[in-house]
Amino acid sequence: MGKKANPETMGFQTEVRQLLHLMIHSLYSNKEIFLRELISNASDAVDKLRFEALANPDLLTGDSELNIRVVLDKEAKTIAITDNGIGMSRDDLIENLGTIAKSGTADFLQQMTGDDKKDAQLIGQFGVGFYSSFIVADKVVVETRRADLEATDAVRWESDGQGEFTVEPIEREERGTTVTLHLKESEAEFSEALRLETLIRKYSDHIAFPVLLEDTTDDEKGSRTVNSATALWMRSRSEIDDDEYKEFYKYLSHDFVDPLIWSHNRVEGKREYTSLLYIPAQAPFDLWNREAPRGLKLYVQRVFIMDDAEQFLPLYLRFVKGVIDASDLPLNVSRELLQNNPQLAAMKTAMTRRILDMLAKLAGAESKEGREIYQKFWKEFGQVIKEGVVEDSQNTDKLMKLLRFTTTHSEGDRQDQSLSDYVGRAAPEQDKIYYLLADNHATAKSSPHLEQLTKNGIEVLLLADRIDPWMVDHLSEFEGKSFQDVGRGQLPLPEGDGAVTQETMNEEYKPLLKKVQKKLKDRIATVNVSQRLIDSPACVVTAEQDLTPQLRRMLEASGQQLPDSKPNFEINVEHPLVQRLATEKDDERFGQLSNILLDHALLAEGAQLENPAAYVQRMNSLLLELDAHGTK
């Protein structure tokens, strides 16, 4: 006898209700993915049972033939997907089907735009799983029993997807889970056996367990295996076409968009393993959450071991999806054992280089189409590749060839110039790669630091990503040319462009510099005659040993206490404003003008003035004085 109890009604988590609403409206044009998602979940459950059975073989007692069954009842208008996998307890069921525990859920929901097409792609990145059932069903019933529990510990879950669900105890002899979809009147197409068979072959042919299809209205056919039931990554590359690779990626990642590229490779010899690695076409919503689950799906001798095995790739390649199947790792391997396994470092090194080589091939494509594909990759993942420059010194040379930049030679703000492009355009006598750090592209493009370089036709990298200040500290040279920050220290120009030394120029204007230094002593470290400027009256320059303003602002924003630092101040003695300053006899007005020049130089760099009110008072005083003299 089964347990007799009234069903307990519960409410979905707020995020679940939001996701259900978004999914039903945004994924309607891609509704057939519900079957892929449910079979994928069933496959995971069977995988987990097989893994747990390594330590507890009794879990397989009575039913050792692992499979997934799809049963169609055309008259009742239902589809039931049953697996004989690990199953769920009551607590598992409520946690898995009533809440979304995935980190970053709130951020994901905030990214929704109201544009169904864009939202569909975002939902694909997030992973819809079980909830995709409600795209085609107006009622879903789940019956499940965990493999290590008694038949009387089974449980039934039921919902119409509107906001609530019920849970009640039942009796279930077999372990595993059955998800029964009561199809909407408008979804009659999915009550056709041929339609379901086509979808299983399209989306789930690579599932490593038999997927059986049974049509209850066709007694002659009974149950039949629809998929090939062979792990795709174990097949020869020559046997797999591009569409199969793409569908396996979607199964693996729950993404709706085809991957950019992939690499399928078998290593034999001292270490034996097979890897199938994918580069997605778009960044996941939680790319910037460095604590989010990441990594490859790990198998040992085709036995599933764990999801998100992060030990096989460095953190900056966290966007890579894929499978690794190792022949010589122990079947009882755990995350802790992986950390200490001597084979791991070699496998991680090999797969990291394989991915970088795959990207290098894409980056080096000669065709316009190839370049556009890499540009698309860079737009999505360029900043995490820059993390690699900071974190992976072993592969610096490979990573530098992947970098793309906006430069003073770029059209608009496209980051499509490589370091090789830059070096190829540089004059033979130029031994530097010049770059400028700024808070955004507009500030960089209009920076006064570029004036002398632009006049001399020298290209400059414009760096405005948050990670750039850290990245450039790890770039020493490229093809024999060292990197030079044009906003730091003295600016060495190629031979012949800077014949007059800084000391000579300063000596010529020593009285003016001394007077400016006196008026600005609390705000600047020193003042020099500028060799950088042509059109602007003044600029601020970071001292050689100081933090860049961008890095300093980020560290201060994170709450770090930093020592006081003052910029160097440079003035353009050819500029009319500086020449006007040099002739000013009134000491107070000279001080006001000097401070205004510094204020404007700081603003041009994107800096915040420490005392905006004082700046406003100085400007008001100057404007009133101009008005009193009738000056326009």
N, C-alpha and C positions, 0 to 999 in steps of 0.2 A: 504493500500500500504506500502511496506517495504521501508526503506531508500535506496536511490540510491547514492552510493559513490564508488570511485575506492578503491580497497584494498590497504592498506598501508603496505609496505614491511619493515621488521625490521630484524636485525641480532641477533642470539642467543648470549648470554653472552659467553665469552671464555670458562669458566668452563663447560657450558652446552655442547658445541661442543666437548670438551675433554671427558666428561662423555658419550655422545652418541657414540663416536667412541669406547671407551673402552667397553661399554655395548654390542654393536652389535657384537663385536668380542669375548668378554670373556664369555657372557651369552648364546651363541648360543646353547650349550648343555642343557641349562635349560630354553629354550625359553617359555615354557608353563606358566611360572609365570606371563606373561603379563596380563592374565585374572584375576588372583588373585589380582594383583596390581590395576587394573582399577576398579574391583568390590569393593575393599577395599576403594579406593578414593570415589566411589559413596556412599558407606555406611557412610563414614565420613560426606559427604555433607548432607545426609538425617538426620544423627544424629544432625548436627548443626542446620538444619532447625527446628527440633523438639524442640531443646533447645531454639532457638530464639522465637519460637511460644508460649512459656510459657508467655513471656512478651507481645507478639503481635500476638494474635490468628488469625488476619486477613491474616497472611502469608499463612495459610492453605486453605484459601477460594478457592472453586472450585475443590480442589483435596486433600482431607484429607487422602486418602489411600496411605501411603508412601511405595514405592517399588523401585526395580531396574529391568530394563528390558534389556535382551540381545537378540538382533534381528539379525538373520543370513539371509543373502541374498546370496545364493550359486551362482546364475547366475552372480550377480555383484561382487562376491568375496569380500563381505564386512561383517564386524561384527560391530554392533552399540550397545554401552552400554549406556543406558539412566537412569538417576535418576531424581526424582522429589524433589530434595533436595534444598539447599540454593541457588545454582547457583553462577555465577560470574558476576561482572561488567567488563567493558573494562579494567580498571586499574588492577583489580584482575587477569584477564586473562593474561595480559602481564607480571605481576609480577610472577605469578605462573608457567607459561609455557615458559617464555623466560629467566628466571634467576634462579639461585640457591642461596637462601638467607641463607642456612644453615651454621652455624658457623663451621669453621674448614675445609671448602671445599678445600682450597689450601693444607693443611696438608694431607688431604685424597688423593688428586691426586698425591702428591709426594710419597705416599706409593706404588703406582702401580709398579709392578715388571716386567711386560711383560709375566709373567707366567699366562696363561688363567685361570687355576684352582684356583690359589691363588688370582688373581684379581677378579674372580667371587665371592669369599667369602668376599673380602673387599667391593665390590660393594653392596653385600647383607647387610652388616653392615651399609653402608651409606644410603641405601634405594633408590630404583630406581623409584618407583611410576609411574607417567604418561609416563616417557621417555622409559619405557619398551615396549611401543607400537611399537617402531621402530625396535624391534628385528624381528617382523613378518610382519610389514607393510611398504610399500614404500611411502605411503601418509596417513596422519592423519588429520581429520577434526573435530574441536570441535565447537559446537554451544551451547550457554549458555545464560541464563537470570537470573539475581539475583532476588530473590523472592520479594523484595521490590521496584523493578523498573518496568517501563512500558514495554509493548510488543515491542515497537519501540526502546527500549534501549538494545535489545539483540545484540550479537556480534558473529561473526564467526572467528575462528582461523584455519589456514591451513599451513602444512609444509611437506616437504619430508625428514626432519631430516638431511639435508646436511649442514645447516649453516644459513638459513634464514626462516622466517615465515611471513605470511600475516595476517592482521587483518582488518575486515570490519564490518560495522553495518548491522544488519538484523532485521527482525521482527519475533518474536517468541511468540506465545500465552501462552505456558505453561512455568512455571518456571523450573529451574534445568538445567541439562547439558546432552548433547549427544556427545559421543566420537565415531567417525566412523573410523574404520581401513580398509584401502584398502590393502588387503593381497598381499604379494609378490607371484610371480608365484610358488616359491619353498615351500610355506606354505599352500598348498591345504588341508593338513590334518585338518586345523582349520576351513574349510568350511563344515565340517560334523557335523550335529546336535548332534550325539551320542558322538563325541569327546568333544564338548563343555559341554554337560550335565555331562560327566564324570569329567571334570575339575572343574565345579562348585561344584559338590558333594565333590570332593576331597579337594578343597581349600577354599570353601566359604559356606559350609553347616551350619556353626555356625553363619553366618550373621543374625542379629536379625530382618532383614526386608526380605520380600519375594523377591527372585531372580527369575524372570520369564524368560523363554526361549521361543522364537518364531522363527519358521523356515518358512520364507515366501514362500518356495516351497512346503510346506505341509499344505494344507488348512484344513485338517481334525483335526490335532492336535491343531493348533492355539497356544495361549500362555498358558504355564503351569508352575506352581511353582516347581522349582527343589530342593531348599534347605529346610531344616527343619524349618528355620525362627524362631528358639528359641535360645535365648542367651545361649551360651554353659555353662557359669559359673553358670547359674541358674538351670541347670540340676543336677540330682543326680550323684555322682561320679561313682556309680555302672553302670550307663547307658553310660558312656563315656570310650572309649578304648584309649590306648596310642597314636594311630595314630591320633585320633581326637584332643587330647591335643597338640600333636606336630604341627599339621596343624594350630591350633588356635594360637599357639605361633608365627609361621611364618607370619600369617596374622597380628598379633599384632605388631611384631617387624620389619617386612620386612626382616628378616634374612633368609638365605637359609639353615642354619645348624640347626639340631635338638637341643633343649635345653638339658642341662645336667640333670636337675631334676626340679620338680614343686611341688607345694602344693596347693590344692584346699580345702577351708575350709569355713564353715558357722558358724557364731557366733550368738547366740540367747540369749535373756535375757535383761539385762539393756541396752545394745547396740546391734543392729542387723545389720549385714553386711555380705556380702560374698566376699571372696578374692580368686583370682587365681594368684599365684605368680610363676615366672619362673626364674631359674638361667641359663643364656646363656652358651654355650660351648666355646665361644670366646669373647674376649674383643672388644667393639666397638672402632672405630678408634679415637673417641674423648673422651676416658675414662679419660684422664688427663686434659681435659678442665673442670674445676669445675664449669664454668659458662654455660656450654652447657645445653640445655633442658633435663630434666630427670623426673622421677617419674612415677606414675601409671595412667592408664586411669580411670577416675572417672565417675561413674554412680550413680544416685540417683533414686531408684525404677525403674531401667532399662532404665532411661532416661539419655542419654549422657550429661555430664556437662562440662568436660574439659580433654584435653590431658595433659600429663606431670604434674600431680598434685604431686609436690615434697614434700608436707607437711606430707605425710604418712610414709616416710622412711628417715633415716638420710643420710647425704651426702655420707658417705663411702659405702652405699649400692646402689649407683646411677646406678649400672649395672643391677639391678633387673628390670625385665619387668613384667607387669601384669595388672590386672583389680581389682578395688574395687567397689562394688555396695552397697551403704549404704541405709538403709530403713528409717532412722530417721534424715538425714540431710535435710535442706530446699532445695527445687528445684531451688531456685534463688541464691544458694550459689555461692560465688565468691572467688578468691584467698585471698582477704582481709578478708572476713568473715571466711574463713578456718583458718586463722592465729589466730583468737580469739575464735574459737569454743571450748568449754570445753571438748567435746568428742574426739577432735583430738589427744590430748596427750596420752590418754588411747589407742586409736586405733593404733597410731604410736608405742607405747611401745609393744603392743601385736604383731603387724606384724613384728617388728624388731626381737623380740624373736623367732617368728615362723621361720623366715629365718635363724637365727643363729642355731636353733635346727635342721632345715633341713640340714644345712651344717655340723653340728656336727655328725649327723647320717651318712652322706656321709664320713666324715673324720674318723669315727670310724669303717668303714667297715672292716670286718675280711678277706674277700676274696682279692686275688691279683688284680682282676678286679676292685673291689671297691676302693682299694688304688690307683690304676692307674688313676681312674676317678677323685679322689680328687687331685691327683698330677697335673692333667691337669687343674683343677679349680685353684689350687694355682699358677700355672705358669701364668695364665691369670689375676687373680684378687688378688693375694697375697698382693701386695703392698697397695691396697685400704683397705684390711682387716686390715693391720697395721695402716692405718689412724684411724680406729675404736678404736684401743687401745688408741690413743691420744685423740680422740674426745668423746668417749662414756664410761665414767667411770662406768656407771650403769651395763654395760655388760662386764667388763674387764675379769672376770673369764671365761665366755663363749668364748670370743675372744682369750684368751691365749691358750685355748685348740685347737683352729683352726690354730694357727701359725705353720709354717714349716720353718726349717732352714737348711743351710749347716753347717756341723760341721767338726771338725778334724777327725771324724770317718766316714764321708760321702765318697761315691765313686764319684770322680770327683767333680762337682759343683752342684749336685742335692740338691734341697731344699726339702728334704723329711723326715727330722727328727723333731719329735714333742718334746715339753718340757717333756711330759710323757716318751718318749723314753730316753731322756737325764737323767732324774731322775732315771729311772729304771736301767741304767747302772752305775750310780755313786756309789762310795764306801760309806758305811754306815756313816763313819766319815766326809764325805764331806758335808759342810753346805752351799756351794755357787754354783750358776750356773754361770760359767765363760763365758764371751763373749769378742770378739775383734771387734772393729770398723775399717773399712778400706774403701778405695775408690773403690776397686774392689776385686774380689775373689782371683786373683793371688797374689796381695799384701798381703791379709789376710793370705793366705796359707803359704807364705814364711816369715811372720813377725817374727823377733827375740823375740818378746814378748811371743811366744808359747814355747820356747825351754825348760824351766824348767818344764812347765806343761806337755809337751809331754814326757819328761823323766820320769815323775811320773805317766804317763798313765791317765792324767786328760783330759777329753773331753772339747772342747771349741766351742762355737757358733761363726761362722764366719759371721759377719754382714756387707754387702757391698751395700745394697740398700740405695738410697738417704734419705728415710724416717727413717732409722734405728736409727740415733742419737736422733731423737725426740721420737721415739717409746720406746727406752730403758729407757728414763727418766720417763716413766709412768708404768714401770714394777717394782714392789717392791719385790714381792716374789712369788714363785710357789711351792706348796706342802711343805711349811716350809723352803725352800731354797731361800736365797736372791741372787740378781744378782750382779756380780762383774765384772767391766771393767778391763781387764788384762793390758790395756794400760794407766791406771790412778793410781796415788798415789802408795803406797806400795802394794805389792801383797801378801795377806794372803793365805798361802797354808794350806791344811788340817793338822790336828794335827800330829806332828812328822816330818814334812818336812821343817820347818823353825825355828829350835831351836835357831840359832844364831840371835840376834837382829840386826836391821839396825845400831843402834848406836855403837854396838860392832865392826861390820865390818868396819864402817867408821873410828872409832878410830884407828884401826890397820893400815889403809892406809891414815891417816890424812895428812901427808906431800904431798903425790901425789895429793890428792883431792884438797888441798889448792892451789897447783900450777896450776892445771887444771882450777879451779874456777877463778883464777886471769887472765888467758889467755882468758877465754871465758865469762868474766863477762857481756859483752854487748849482749851476745846471749843466755845465759841460766840463769835460776833462781837459781839453785843449782846443785851440782854434788854428786852422791852417788855411793857406791860399789853396783853392781847389784846382786839381788837374782833371777832375771828372766833369765839371759843369761847363755848359756853353750857353744855354737859354735860361737856366734857373739862377736865382741869386744866392742860394745856400742849400746845404744838405747836411744831414747827420750821418756819421760813419761809426760803425762798431769797431772798437779796439781789437787788435789781433787776438788777445787772450780772453775777451769777454764773450758771454753768451749772445747769440743773435737776438734781436728784439722779439722775433716770432717765438723762439724757444722760451725766452724769458717770460713772455706773457702766458704761454701755455702752462709753464711750471707754476707760476704765481696763481693762475686760475685753479690749479689742482690743490692749492693750499700750501705749497712749499715756500719756506722762508729763504730768500736769496739775499746775498750781500748787495749793498748799494752799488750801483754802476752808473757812470755818466758817459754819454756818447762824446765822440770827437765832433767838432763843428767845422765845416768847410764853407768858405765864402768865395763867390765868383767876383773877383775884383774888376772884371770887365762889365759887370751888370750895372745898369743905371741906378738901381736901388742901393747897391753897395757903394757906388761912387757918390751918391747923395749922402749916404751915411758917413763917408770919409770927410765930407765938408761940413758936417754938423758941428756947430760951435757950442750949442746948449747941451750941457752935460746930462740933464734929466731927459731931454728929448733923445739924445744919443742912446741912452739906456733903454728907453721905450722902443726905439726902432730896432736895436739889437735883439731885444727880447721877441719882438714881432717876427723878425727874420727866423729866429730859432723856432718859434711856435709854428710858423708855416712849414718849415723844414720837417718838423716832427709830424705834422698833419699829413704831409705828402707821403710819409712812410707808413701811414695807417695807424700811428700811435695815438694813444689817449693823452691829452694834456693833463698834467698833475693838478693844475690850477686853472680851469677854464674861465673862472670868474675874473681872474687877473688879466687873462688874455682879452676878454670882452672889454674890460675897463681901459686897457691900453688902446684897443681899436676905437672905442668910443671917443677917447681923448684925441686921438689922431684925426678922426673924422670931423670932430667939432672944430679943431684947429684949422683944418683945411677949409671948412665952411666959413670960418671967421675971416680967412684971407681971400675968400671968393674963388678958391681954387676948385676946378672941376676934376 
